[in-house]
């Protein structure tokens, strides 16, 4: 820790006369002081008045390292000469000042280099941890899918931790392009019992006249017991009365539909698995909910492998398309 300027240390010498007698010099130096702060600690030591002042090195730098013994005499330098002390032939306060200043400057530069290196190392370590944290956050972030409809874009966030199998299944259909050019084939909008509407359902029928049910993969296990509820704006899987019959069709809740929640592991109590939520475009969902609907023909799966003619209720009079579904995160 630098000390106040002017405090005498064990390596200072009291006067110019004492130093002159020891070295046989006739020059008079006048009284000087040693700054504990090392080179540059004497703030009065500018270029105009630095002559006649002696600078020593701050502990733990020994006075002997600057070429002085504790009694003030000059010692010889070791060989090979490393610049940290005075040679026997280098005498006088100017030489002592120059050598001490030079070594102090070199040490200061070393310390500065070490300080910069230390800061760079700390910065690199911090950047590494920050990058790792960002990567971890990116890996932990829920996937999102944009549903580009004829009414606008709806972005849904998928809860892969709570419904891993359902989310995986949905993303496989997205990546395969299954939802492209399909329709919302069932829309139950605002009504006296539910002013905001019941739900909009899609993902299973290709656009056309009539609409046609698409082929799907095998059904998945029902994950309605994951703790998520069918509240307004959530995304859930549509299915038949069989709890484990969901495949590609999904619906978006327009109201808090508590009666669709899981109540027990029975055919009547399993409920409908929530696996996502609308995070952008709920206004688009509400626009879809308000379209005119009616009865319409369809080609749907029946008891056999062939599609059969059917008639559906609550079909939008003007088709509402899912033009494309793609991952956005």
C-alpha atoms as one frame of an Amber mdcrd trajectory, in Angstrom:
protein
   0.000   0.000   0.000   1.598   3.311  -0.990   2.431   5.571   1.916   2.664
   9.340   2.211   5.397  11.126   0.289   8.346  12.196   2.402   8.487   9.342
   4.915  12.046   8.050   5.399  12.664   4.371   4.825  15.556   2.167   5.944
  17.366   2.673   2.645  17.274   6.477   2.560  20.265   8.593   3.306  19.955
  11.693   5.440  21.852  14.279   3.456  23.942  14.914   0.390  27.045  15.407
   2.505  26.821  11.904   3.985  26.497  10.370   0.534  29.351  12.496  -0.818
  31.691  11.406   1.927  30.923   7.746   1.261  31.500   8.002  -2.470  34.119
  10.716  -2.469  31.929  13.118  -4.377  32.160  16.878  -4.009  28.690  17.643
  -5.306  26.155  18.744  -2.730  22.768  17.076  -2.980  20.737  18.689  -0.250
  18.267  16.809   1.881  15.941  14.375   0.136  13.346  11.854   1.096  12.330
   8.365   0.013   8.727   7.710  -0.996   7.312   4.381   0.149   5.130   4.270
  -2.913   8.048   3.340  -5.215   8.764   4.945  -8.547   6.371   7.791  -9.203
   5.037   7.959  -5.621   6.612  11.397  -5.084   4.039  13.456  -6.941   6.411
  16.442  -7.006   8.963  14.496  -9.056   8.162  16.059 -12.410  10.660  16.467
 -15.233  11.622  19.912 -13.927  12.483  18.979 -10.340  13.206  15.239 -10.420
  16.979  15.838 -10.154  18.163  15.542  -6.579  15.337  13.234  -5.449  15.893
   9.559  -4.752  13.258   6.957  -5.559  13.342   3.548  -3.924  11.053   0.582
  -4.346   8.022  -0.235  -2.287   8.183  -3.271   0.016   8.434  -6.166  -0.554
  11.110  -4.866  -2.961  14.309  -4.843  -0.800  16.427  -1.736  -0.735  19.411
  -3.884  -1.682  17.756  -4.631  -5.015  18.258  -1.025  -6.011  21.967  -1.172
  -5.263  21.929   0.183  -1.708  22.804  -1.541   1.507  20.870  -0.610   4.666
  23.776   1.593   5.745  23.548   3.567   2.527  26.555   2.103   0.738  26.359
   0.923  -2.863  26.704  -2.783  -3.523  28.003  -4.538  -6.617  25.568  -6.104
  -9.073  25.447  -9.831  -9.696  26.379 -11.152 -13.077  24.833 -11.490 -15.538
  23.637  -7.959 -14.956  19.857  -7.867 -14.858  19.372  -4.112 -14.590  17.927
  -4.238 -11.081  20.912  -2.778  -9.203  23.904  -0.458  -9.630  27.244  -1.512
 -11.031  30.267  -0.519  -8.901  31.271   2.059 -11.496  27.822   3.690 -11.554
  27.986   6.332  -8.858  26.175   9.486  -8.003  22.575  10.271  -7.272  21.642
  10.729 -10.932  22.768   7.193 -11.779  21.021   5.808  -8.703  17.863   7.682
  -9.591  18.003   6.496 -13.193  18.575   2.845 -12.301  15.920   2.821  -9.598
  13.457   4.598 -11.877  14.222   2.198 -14.736  13.661  -0.872 -12.599  10.561
   0.601 -11.032   9.191   1.350 -14.488   9.989  -2.199 -15.664   8.281  -3.661
 -12.600   5.336  -1.344 -13.097   5.020  -2.465 -16.713   5.163  -6.104 -15.612
   2.433  -5.452 -13.064   0.367  -3.643 -15.676   0.815  -6.529 -18.112  -0.187
  -9.010 -15.405  -3.193  -6.836 -14.507  -4.329  -6.677 -18.136  -3.776 -10.420
 -18.552  -5.739 -11.077 -15.372  -8.623  -8.933 -16.585  -8.591 -10.596 -19.977
  -8.638 -14.003 -18.320 -11.542 -13.006 -16.070 -13.386 -11.581 -19.079 -12.841
 -14.777 -21.066 -14.046 -16.929 -18.182 -17.110 -14.717 -17.732 -17.829 -14.806
 -21.473 -17.521 -18.604 -21.457 -19.977 -18.946 -18.582 -22.329 -16.418 -20.176
 -22.239 -18.304 -23.473 -22.874 -21.566 -21.638 -25.787 -20.042 -19.764 -27.228
 -18.660 -22.987 -26.847 -22.034 -24.673 -28.499 -23.729 -21.720 -31.357 -21.268
 -21.798 -31.754 -21.748 -25.529 -31.856 -25.513 -25.070 -34.362 -25.225 -22.206
 -36.657 -22.788 -24.055 -40.024 -24.167 -25.127 -40.441 -24.601 -28.884 -42.842
 -22.311 -30.706 -44.822 -22.876 -33.864 -46.428 -20.291 -36.153 -49.774 -21.217
 -37.678 -50.186 -19.033 -40.755 -53.925 -18.881 -41.345 -56.108 -17.092 -43.868
 -57.086 -14.729 -41.012 -53.574 -14.025 -39.769 -50.722 -15.675 -37.879 -51.085
 -17.435 -34.548 -47.957 -18.365 -32.565 -48.198 -21.136 -29.989 -45.687 -22.120
 -27.335 -45.414 -25.841 -26.648 -44.952 -27.203 -23.128 -42.485 -29.971 -23.828
 -41.641 -30.575 -20.164 -45.251 -31.143 -19.129 -46.387 -32.957 -22.295 -43.259
 -34.392 -23.952 -44.950 -37.096 -26.052 -47.707 -34.802 -27.236 -45.277 -32.018
 -28.168 -43.002 -34.442 -29.983 -45.973 -35.803 -31.914 -47.223 -32.329 -32.848
 -43.776 -31.189 -34.022 -43.403 -34.280 -36.180 -46.604 -33.337 -37.982 -45.387
 -29.734 -38.303 -42.022 -30.787 -39.720 -43.683 -33.195 -42.155 -45.916 -30.406
 -43.523 -49.049 -32.258 -42.431 -50.870 -29.092 -41.327 -50.173 -27.135 -44.506
 -53.342 -26.382 -46.496 -55.664 -27.810 -43.880 -58.751 -26.128 -42.435 -60.377
 -25.317 -39.132 -63.268 -27.653 -39.745 -65.115 -27.115 -36.455 -65.695 -23.693
 -34.910 -67.998 -23.120 -31.958 -67.861 -19.400 -31.320 -69.626 -17.005 -28.961
 -72.985 -18.224 -27.686 -75.306 -17.475 -24.746 -73.575 -20.032 -22.532 -70.044
 -18.972 -23.488 -69.779 -15.338 -24.612 -66.209 -15.856 -25.865 -67.015 -19.167
 -27.511 -66.079 -22.791 -26.875 -63.154 -23.706 -29.185 -61.806 -23.862 -32.759
 -60.625 -27.252 -34.062 -58.341 -28.124 -36.975 -55.346 -30.054 -38.198 -57.130
 -33.079 -39.619 -58.905 -32.115 -42.866 -57.443 -30.925 -46.138 -59.072 -27.974
 -47.871 -61.410 -28.833 -50.711 -64.994 -29.438 -51.675 -65.730 -31.444 -49.721
 -63.019 -31.336 -47.064 -61.156 -34.638 -46.726 -59.700 -36.237 -43.632 -55.930
 -36.793 -43.874 -53.942 -39.888 -43.084 -52.180 -39.872 -39.730 -49.655 -41.867
 -37.759 -50.538 -44.097 -34.849 -52.357 -42.431 -31.933 -50.471 -41.346 -28.820
 -50.928 -41.796 -25.093 -53.117 -39.258 -23.360 -51.083 -36.809 -21.225 -54.046
 -34.919 -19.771 -52.825 -35.751 -16.256 -49.872 -33.342 -16.601 -51.396 -30.629
 -14.422 -52.183 -28.220 -17.279 -55.791 -27.045 -17.598 -58.015 -26.163 -20.540
 -58.078 -22.424 -19.963 -58.643 -19.744 -22.592 -55.907 -19.677 -25.224 -54.508
 -23.143 -24.513 -53.827 -25.764 -27.170 -55.124 -29.314 -26.579 -55.409 -32.575
 -28.508 -58.732 -33.624 -30.027 -59.686 -37.281 -29.842 -62.522 -39.829 -29.992
 -64.149 -41.245 -26.828 -61.069 -43.460 -26.494 -58.693 -41.539 -24.154 -55.600
 -42.661 -26.083 -56.865 -41.966 -29.604 -55.361 -38.502 -30.330 -53.250 -38.209
 -33.476 -53.036 -34.927 -35.432 -56.154 -32.879 -34.687 -55.954 -30.132 -32.066
 -58.148 -27.342 -30.742 -57.683 -23.918 -29.157 -59.847 -23.112 -26.150 -61.846
 -19.882 -26.406 -62.944 -19.983 -22.756 -61.877 -21.644 -19.518 -63.293 -25.097
 -20.235 -62.801 -26.766 -16.875 -65.037 -29.700 -17.770 -62.372 -30.831 -20.277
 -59.695 -31.200 -17.573 -58.331 -34.457 -16.230 -60.358 -35.762 -13.290 -59.318
 -39.398 -13.075 -57.852 -42.302 -15.015 -61.174 -43.523 -16.339 -62.663 -43.248
 -19.855 -64.970 -40.491 -18.625 -62.429 -38.676 -16.464 -59.230 -38.660 -18.513
 -59.922 -35.296 -20.103 -58.128 -33.608 -23.002 -54.363 -33.122 -22.971 -53.183
 -29.506 -22.935 -49.737 -29.132 -24.504 -49.380 -25.482 -25.503 -50.727 -21.956
 -25.394 -51.231 -19.057 -27.795 -48.576 -16.405 -27.157 -49.241 -14.236 -30.229
 -52.348 -13.778 -32.320 -55.171 -14.463 -29.887 -57.047 -11.724 -31.740 -56.749
 -13.857 -34.874 -58.196 -16.808 -32.958 -61.138 -14.632 -31.896 -61.690 -13.570
 -35.515 -61.894 -17.211 -36.524 -64.307 -17.837 -33.666 -66.722 -15.262 -35.063
 -67.009 -16.621 -38.625 -70.345 -17.891 -39.903 -70.733 -21.666 -39.636 -73.203
 -24.331 -40.752 -73.576 -27.888 -41.941 -71.218 -29.111 -44.670 -70.300 -32.358
 -46.399 -67.016 -34.077 -45.696 -65.074 -37.170 -46.538 -64.136 -38.770 -43.248
 -62.767 -41.994 -41.876 -65.453 -44.571 -41.160 -65.375 -48.125 -39.996 -63.362
 -49.324 -42.981 -60.129 -48.155 -44.620 -61.949 -45.994 -47.155 -63.190 -42.458
 -46.526 -66.918 -42.200 -46.250 -69.299 -39.397 -46.962 -70.359 -37.535 -43.857
 -72.009 -34.302 -42.815 -70.469 -32.090 -40.165 -71.931 -29.307 -38.074 -70.148
 -26.065 -37.106 -68.100 -25.923 -40.319 -67.112 -22.398 -41.431 -69.153 -21.345
 -44.453 -66.064 -19.667 -45.854 -63.115 -22.002 -45.269 -60.511 -20.833 -42.751
 -57.192 -22.239 -43.927 -54.025 -23.177 -42.082 -51.815 -22.230 -44.983 -48.614
 -23.333 -43.271 -47.286 -24.432 -39.887 -43.607 -23.930 -39.109 -41.255 -23.764
 -36.177 -40.186 -20.305 -35.122 -38.120 -21.350 -32.093
